[in-house]
Amino acid sequence: MRAGRAAGIAGAAGAILPDVPAIAGTAYYIGPSFLREGWSSMDSEKVVEAIYVSGPFGSTGVALHSAVPPLALLLLYVIFDLGRRDRRRILLWFLFGWLGHAVADFLTHADNARPLFWPLSDWTWASPVSYYDPLHYGKEFFLISHVLIFLMMAALLVRWIRSRNKNPTETSSKNP
Ligand SMILES: [Zn+2]
């Protein structure tokens, strides 16, 4: 496996990490009824709070949505020169992915923002833009982000097809 690919997978894993407690909490509290009825089965405010704010799932989610843990680990990474051991940059990109999620969520929550500097501070910020709330440009955000995702996937697909078409001619030219 190429080093670049390993780092990419690590970055994606780090980017997913903060939402793992909410996913697990949703499965635990709602499970089958969520799969059947979707968000409507989450009407109970208590359940939403248990998934996102309090209890074992919610509070772990709050801790993982803080920029403090990944920043502290990045600081240790630099102090202990872990880059010398982490040659494929797996740990580094895991931490970048994690930090990126915390910052992205911070910038895209009008309500329900989680404190970015927990446990140092409970300060939250109500962003004018929400990634889901139609009262805060949620629809526009959805449209723009999904167009960008589509373009990115199309570009990756084109690159992949081009490299596939190139490789056979390269190998055949080596074998006269
Ligand atoms: Zn999140």
py3Dmol code that shows the C-alpha trace and the ligand (Angstrom):
import py3Dmol

protein = """\
ATOM      1  CA  MET A   1       0.000   0.000   0.000  1.00  0.00           C
ATOM      2  CA  ARG A   2       1.303   3.434  -0.891  1.00  0.00           C
ATOM      3  CA  ALA A   3       2.110   5.788   1.976  1.00  0.00           C
ATOM      4  CA  GLY A   4      -0.199   8.405   0.492  1.00  0.00           C
ATOM      5  CA  ARG A   5      -3.168   6.094   0.510  1.00  0.00           C
ATOM      6  CA  ALA A   6      -2.588   5.031   4.136  1.00  0.00           C
ATOM      7  CA  ALA A   7      -2.414   8.676   5.181  1.00  0.00           C
ATOM      8  CA  GLY A   8      -5.621   9.389   3.269  1.00  0.00           C
ATOM      9  CA  ILE A   9      -7.477   6.569   4.998  1.00  0.00           C
ATOM     10  CA  ALA A  10      -6.137   7.752   8.367  1.00  0.00           C
ATOM     11  CA  GLY A  11      -7.348  11.285   7.602  1.00  0.00           C
ATOM     12  CA  ALA A  12     -10.814   9.990   6.759  1.00  0.00           C
ATOM     13  CA  ALA A  13     -10.886   7.899   9.956  1.00  0.00           C
ATOM     14  CA  GLY A  14      -9.896  10.954  12.008  1.00  0.00           C
ATOM     15  CA  ALA A  15     -12.586  13.003  10.278  1.00  0.00           C
ATOM     16  CA  ILE A  16     -15.254  10.425  11.181  1.00  0.00           C
ATOM     17  CA  LEU A  17     -14.116   9.974  14.791  1.00  0.00           C
ATOM     18  CA  PRO A  18     -16.060  12.877  16.439  1.00  0.00           C
ATOM     19  CA  ASP A  19     -19.391  11.607  15.094  1.00  0.00           C
ATOM     20  CA  VAL A  20     -18.852   7.978  16.139  1.00  0.00           C
ATOM     21  CA  PRO A  21     -20.487   8.512  19.598  1.00  0.00           C
ATOM     22  CA  ALA A  22     -23.579  10.097  18.008  1.00  0.00           C
ATOM     23  CA  ILE A  23     -23.841   7.235  15.504  1.00  0.00           C
ATOM     24  CA  ALA A  24     -23.458   4.684  18.315  1.00  0.00           C
ATOM     25  CA  GLY A  25     -25.946   6.609  20.488  1.00  0.00           C
ATOM     26  CA  THR A  26     -28.463   6.704  17.647  1.00  0.00           C
ATOM     27  CA  ALA A  27     -28.101   2.955  17.176  1.00  0.00           C
ATOM     28  CA  TYR A  28     -28.409   2.382  20.928  1.00  0.00           C
ATOM     29  CA  TYR A  29     -31.387   4.612  21.707  1.00  0.00           C
ATOM     30  CA  ILE A  30     -33.325   4.489  18.489  1.00  0.00           C
ATOM     31  CA  GLY A  31     -31.982   1.646  16.385  1.00  0.00           C
ATOM     32  CA  PRO A  32     -34.672  -0.039  14.285  1.00  0.00           C
ATOM     33  CA  SER A  33     -37.295   2.706  14.670  1.00  0.00           C
ATOM     34  CA  PHE A  34     -34.766   5.249  13.323  1.00  0.00           C
ATOM     35  CA  LEU A  35     -34.165   3.071  10.288  1.00  0.00           C
ATOM     36  CA  ARG A  36     -37.910   2.795   9.718  1.00  0.00           C
ATOM     37  CA  GLU A  37     -39.034   6.357  10.455  1.00  0.00           C
ATOM     38  CA  GLY A  38     -35.842   8.383  10.119  1.00  0.00           C
ATOM     39  CA  TRP A  39     -35.554  11.681  11.937  1.00  0.00           C
ATOM     40  CA  SER A  40     -39.242  11.700  12.925  1.00  0.00           C
ATOM     41  CA  SER A  41     -38.488   8.971  15.447  1.00  0.00           C
ATOM     42  CA  MET A  42     -36.068  11.415  17.107  1.00  0.00           C
ATOM     43  CA  ASP A  43     -38.755  13.860  18.164  1.00  0.00           C
ATOM     44  CA  SER A  44     -38.106  13.242  21.811  1.00  0.00           C
ATOM     45  CA  GLU A  45     -35.851  16.018  23.041  1.00  0.00           C
ATOM     46  CA  LYS A  46     -34.409  13.751  25.699  1.00  0.00           C
ATOM     47  CA  VAL A  47     -33.189  11.270  23.128  1.00  0.00           C
ATOM     48  CA  VAL A  48     -31.607  14.017  21.042  1.00  0.00           C
ATOM     49  CA  GLU A  49     -29.852  15.322  24.138  1.00  0.00           C
ATOM     50  CA  ALA A  50     -28.615  11.850  25.092  1.00  0.00           C
ATOM     51  CA  ILE A  51     -27.200  11.399  21.604  1.00  0.00           C
ATOM     52  CA  TYR A  52     -25.569  14.825  21.204  1.00  0.00           C
ATOM     53  CA  VAL A  53     -25.053  16.480  24.566  1.00  0.00           C
ATOM     54  CA  SER A  54     -25.230  14.412  27.750  1.00  0.00           C
ATOM     55  CA  GLY A  55     -24.714  10.869  28.966  1.00  0.00           C
ATOM     56  CA  PRO A  56     -21.985   8.506  27.766  1.00  0.00           C
ATOM     57  CA  PHE A  57     -22.612   9.142  24.044  1.00  0.00           C
ATOM     58  CA  GLY A  58     -23.336  12.861  24.161  1.00  0.00           C
ATOM     59  CA  SER A  59     -20.496  13.823  26.466  1.00  0.00           C
ATOM     60  CA  THR A  60     -17.977  11.739  24.515  1.00  0.00           C
ATOM     61  CA  GLY A  61     -19.205  13.495  21.383  1.00  0.00           C
ATOM     62  CA  VAL A  62     -18.719  16.894  23.022  1.00  0.00           C
ATOM     63  CA  ALA A  63     -15.163  15.933  24.052  1.00  0.00           C
ATOM     64  CA  LEU A  64     -14.318  14.700  20.538  1.00  0.00           C
ATOM     65  CA  HIS A  65     -15.788  17.847  18.928  1.00  0.00           C
ATOM     66  CA  SER A  66     -13.386  20.033  20.895  1.00  0.00           C
ATOM     67  CA  ALA A  67     -10.278  21.230  19.094  1.00  0.00           C
ATOM     68  CA  VAL A  68      -8.313  20.839  22.333  1.00  0.00           C
ATOM     69  CA  PRO A  69      -7.587  17.059  22.212  1.00  0.00           C
ATOM     70  CA  PRO A  70      -6.321  16.973  18.596  1.00  0.00           C
ATOM     71  CA  LEU A  71      -4.381  20.220  19.100  1.00  0.00           C
ATOM     72  CA  ALA A  72      -2.788  18.855  22.289  1.00  0.00           C
ATOM     73  CA  LEU A  73      -1.851  15.641  20.472  1.00  0.00           C
ATOM     74  CA  LEU A  74      -0.420  17.640  17.553  1.00  0.00           C
ATOM     75  CA  LEU A  75       1.654  19.617  20.047  1.00  0.00           C
ATOM     76  CA  LEU A  76       2.963  16.357  21.547  1.00  0.00           C
ATOM     77  CA  TYR A  77       3.608  15.128  18.004  1.00  0.00           C
ATOM     78  CA  VAL A  78       5.879  18.121  17.419  1.00  0.00           C
ATOM     79  CA  ILE A  79       7.495  18.098  20.887  1.00  0.00           C
ATOM     80  CA  PHE A  80       8.378  14.394  20.753  1.00  0.00           C
ATOM     81  CA  ASP A  81       9.265  14.576  17.066  1.00  0.00           C
ATOM     82  CA  LEU A  82       6.874  11.732  16.289  1.00  0.00           C
ATOM     83  CA  GLY A  83       7.182  12.507  12.582  1.00  0.00           C
ATOM     84  CA  ARG A  84      10.415  10.521  12.628  1.00  0.00           C
ATOM     85  CA  ARG A  85       8.495   7.377  13.561  1.00  0.00           C
ATOM     86  CA  ASP A  86       5.318   8.272  11.679  1.00  0.00           C
ATOM     87  CA  ARG A  87       7.004   8.131   8.273  1.00  0.00           C
ATOM     88  CA  ARG A  88       3.801   7.433   6.376  1.00  0.00           C
ATOM     89  CA  ARG A  89       2.172  10.376   8.186  1.00  0.00           C
ATOM     90  CA  ILE A  90      -0.673   8.152   9.346  1.00  0.00           C
ATOM     91  CA  LEU A  91      -0.992   9.622  12.848  1.00  0.00           C
ATOM     92  CA  LEU A  92      -0.479  13.162  11.563  1.00  0.00           C
ATOM     93  CA  TRP A  93      -3.319  12.926   9.035  1.00  0.00           C
ATOM     94  CA  PHE A  94      -5.554  11.184  11.554  1.00  0.00           C
ATOM     95  CA  LEU A  95      -5.123  14.206  13.846  1.00  0.00           C
ATOM     96  CA  PHE A  96      -5.606  16.677  10.945  1.00  0.00           C
ATOM     97  CA  GLY A  97      -8.832  14.892   9.979  1.00  0.00           C
ATOM     98  CA  TRP A  98     -10.077  15.008  13.563  1.00  0.00           C
ATOM     99  CA  LEU A  99      -9.228  18.693  13.986  1.00  0.00           C
ATOM    100  CA  GLY A 100     -10.782  19.496  10.608  1.00  0.00           C
ATOM    101  CA  HIS A 101     -14.095  17.924  11.683  1.00  0.00           C
ATOM    102  CA  ALA A 102     -14.152  19.936  14.917  1.00  0.00           C
ATOM    103  CA  VAL A 103     -13.472  23.194  13.058  1.00  0.00           C
ATOM    104  CA  ALA A 104     -15.925  22.416  10.219  1.00  0.00           C
ATOM    105  CA  ASP A 105     -18.722  21.635  12.697  1.00  0.00           C
ATOM    106  CA  PHE A 106     -17.910  24.786  14.648  1.00  0.00           C
ATOM    107  CA  LEU A 107     -18.306  26.864  11.483  1.00  0.00           C
ATOM    108  CA  THR A 108     -21.547  25.211  10.331  1.00  0.00           C
ATOM    109  CA  HIS A 109     -23.769  25.086  13.435  1.00  0.00           C
ATOM    110  CA  ALA A 110     -26.176  27.943  14.068  1.00  0.00           C
ATOM    111  CA  ASP A 111     -27.779  26.112  17.003  1.00  0.00           C
ATOM    112  CA  ASN A 112     -26.515  23.107  18.931  1.00  0.00           C
ATOM    113  CA  ALA A 113     -22.906  24.241  18.564  1.00  0.00           C
ATOM    114  CA  ARG A 114     -20.493  22.330  20.763  1.00  0.00           C
ATOM    115  CA  PRO A 115     -17.797  24.192  22.720  1.00  0.00           C
ATOM    116  CA  LEU A 116     -14.664  24.323  20.556  1.00  0.00           C
ATOM    117  CA  PHE A 117     -12.311  24.702  23.510  1.00  0.00           C
ATOM    118  CA  TRP A 118     -13.876  22.172  25.890  1.00  0.00           C
ATOM    119  CA  PRO A 119     -12.840  21.523  28.692  1.00  0.00           C
ATOM    120  CA  LEU A 120     -10.956  24.822  28.924  1.00  0.00           C
ATOM    121  CA  SER A 121     -14.023  26.878  28.084  1.00  0.00           C
ATOM    122  CA  ASP A 122     -17.752  26.331  27.499  1.00  0.00           C
ATOM    123  CA  TRP A 123     -17.840  29.123  24.948  1.00  0.00           C
ATOM    124  CA  THR A 124     -19.867  28.392  21.834  1.00  0.00           C
ATOM    125  CA  TRP A 125     -20.525  30.431  18.734  1.00  0.00           C
ATOM    126  CA  ALA A 126     -23.728  30.610  16.723  1.00  0.00           C
ATOM    127  CA  SER A 127     -22.587  30.557  13.123  1.00  0.00           C
ATOM    128  CA  PRO A 128     -24.738  32.466  10.614  1.00  0.00           C
ATOM    129  CA  VAL A 129     -24.507  29.367   8.417  1.00  0.00           C
ATOM    130  CA  SER A 130     -25.870  25.958   9.336  1.00  0.00           C
ATOM    131  CA  TYR A 131     -25.135  22.854   7.318  1.00  0.00           C
ATOM    132  CA  TYR A 132     -28.687  21.606   7.811  1.00  0.00           C
ATOM    133  CA  ASP A 133     -30.990  24.328   9.191  1.00  0.00           C
ATOM    134  CA  PRO A 134     -33.006  25.995   6.385  1.00  0.00           C
ATOM    135  CA  LEU A 135     -33.389  29.081   8.608  1.00  0.00           C
ATOM    136  CA  HIS A 136     -29.610  29.527   8.376  1.00  0.00           C
ATOM    137  CA  TYR A 137     -28.844  28.862   4.712  1.00  0.00           C
ATOM    138  CA  GLY A 138     -29.009  25.100   5.256  1.00  0.00           C
ATOM    139  CA  LYS A 139     -30.480  24.505   1.792  1.00  0.00           C
ATOM    140  CA  GLU A 140     -27.882  26.653   0.070  1.00  0.00           C
ATOM    141  CA  PHE A 141     -25.114  24.960   2.040  1.00  0.00           C
ATOM    142  CA  PHE A 142     -26.435  21.534   1.060  1.00  0.00           C
ATOM    143  CA  LEU A 143     -26.546  22.513  -2.602  1.00  0.00           C
ATOM    144  CA  ILE A 144     -23.055  24.063  -2.707  1.00  0.00           C
ATOM    145  CA  SER A 145     -21.376  21.315  -0.669  1.00  0.00           C
ATOM    146  CA  HIS A 146     -22.961  18.544  -2.712  1.00  0.00           C
ATOM    147  CA  VAL A 147     -22.061  20.199  -6.019  1.00  0.00           C
ATOM    148  CA  LEU A 148     -18.463  20.417  -4.772  1.00  0.00           C
ATOM    149  CA  ILE A 149     -18.531  16.761  -3.677  1.00  0.00           C
ATOM    150  CA  PHE A 150     -19.909  15.784  -7.094  1.00  0.00           C
ATOM    151  CA  LEU A 151     -17.218  17.786  -8.931  1.00  0.00           C
ATOM    152  CA  MET A 152     -14.494  16.281  -6.755  1.00  0.00           C
ATOM    153  CA  MET A 153     -15.725  12.744  -7.398  1.00  0.00           C
ATOM    154  CA  ALA A 154     -16.012  13.458 -11.126  1.00  0.00           C
ATOM    155  CA  ALA A 155     -12.432  14.805 -11.174  1.00  0.00           C
ATOM    156  CA  LEU A 156     -11.166  11.720  -9.310  1.00  0.00           C
ATOM    157  CA  LEU A 157     -13.038   9.456 -11.704  1.00  0.00           C
ATOM    158  CA  VAL A 158     -11.570  11.221 -14.746  1.00  0.00           C
ATOM    159  CA  ARG A 159      -8.082  10.950 -13.248  1.00  0.00           C
ATOM    160  CA  TRP A 160      -8.601   7.268 -12.513  1.00  0.00           C
ATOM    161  CA  ILE A 161      -9.855   6.533 -16.045  1.00  0.00           C
ATOM    162  CA  ARG A 162      -6.948   8.469 -17.580  1.00  0.00           C
ATOM    163  CA  SER A 163      -4.365   6.596 -15.511  1.00  0.00           C
ATOM    164  CA  ARG A 164      -5.999   3.316 -16.477  1.00  0.00           C
ATOM    165  CA  ASN A 165      -5.827   4.188 -20.156  1.00  0.00           C
ATOM    166  CA  LYS A 166      -2.232   5.345 -19.876  1.00  0.00           C
ATOM    167  CA  ASN A 167      -0.756   2.383 -18.017  1.00  0.00           C
ATOM    168  CA  PRO A 168      -1.273  -0.370 -20.613  1.00  0.00           C
ATOM    169  CA  THR A 169       0.502   1.673 -23.325  1.00  0.00           C
ATOM    170  CA  GLU A 170       3.368   2.411 -20.926  1.00  0.00           C
ATOM    171  CA  THR A 171       3.897  -1.263 -20.147  1.00  0.00           C
ATOM    172  CA  SER A 172       3.531  -2.313 -23.796  1.00  0.00           C
ATOM    173  CA  SER A 173       6.103   0.267 -24.932  1.00  0.00           C
ATOM    174  CA  LYS A 174       8.545  -1.248 -22.466  1.00  0.00           C
ATOM    175  CA  ASN A 175       8.083  -4.666 -24.081  1.00  0.00           C
ATOM    176  CA  PRO A 176       8.938  -4.253 -27.776  1.00  0.00           C
TER     177      PRO A 176
END
"""
ligand_1 = """\
1
ZN
Zn -19.660 16.338 14.045
"""
view = py3Dmol.view(width=600, height=400)
view.addModel(protein, "pdb")
view.setStyle({"model": 0}, {"cartoon": {"style": "trace"}})
view.addModel(ligand_1, "xyz")
view.setStyle({"model": 1}, {"stick": {}})
view.zoomTo()
view.show()
